[in-house]
Amino acid sequence: MNSEIEGSILKNYTDKFTAFMIGSIVVAGSAIGGAKPASAGCTVEPYLADICMTAAPHCPPKYTKADGQLLNMAENMILFSVLSNKFGGDGVREFALPKLNKTDGEKNLILYCIAVEGPIAPKR
């Protein structure tokens, strides 16, 4: 087999594996989060800290980009109670959202968003 065909086959499997892994993360997140069915799309009534993907250039209402930005704890106490400072921040005055989107000039075809409004997911 020539290297061009091998490269094409490898890229195809890599793309499918990436799509599978993203779907698995969404399913696992929903299973942990509560009663809603798994969905990669952004829902109208999300649970706080739900992650979704969109091909739109911006996040829908109740969501913000998952770009690792720092948030003030005093202004986002409920969201901090869910995320803590596991994604960054000092845990005293600020905490960070997860950084899931590409940066440094890479083109984002899929935008990852995190719900900053909504109820806390029920425990199972």
C-alpha positions, 0 to 999 in steps of 0.5 A: 500500500502506498503512503498516500493511501495509508495516510488517508485511511489513518486520517479517516480512522482518526476522525471517526475515533475523535467523533466517537470520543467526543460523543462518549464524553457527552454521554458520560457527562449526561449520565453523571449529570442527571435525567436528561438524554445525552446530546451534543447540542446545546439545550434550551434548559441546561443544567449548570456546567453542562457542556455542549457543542455548536457549529454556530460562531457563538454560544446560545443564551445561558452558555458561554465559551469554554475558553478557560476564562477566569470568573469571580467566585463572589459573582458565580458562587453556584457555578463555583460550587459545581466546578470548584477550581479544578480547571484553574484559578486561585480558589479564593477569589476566582476560578476558571472554566474548562478550556476546550476550544482551540486558540492561537489562530487555529480555526474552530469549526466546532465551538464548545460552550458551558452552561453558566445558568440553570439548575444543578443536576440531580445526584443519582 
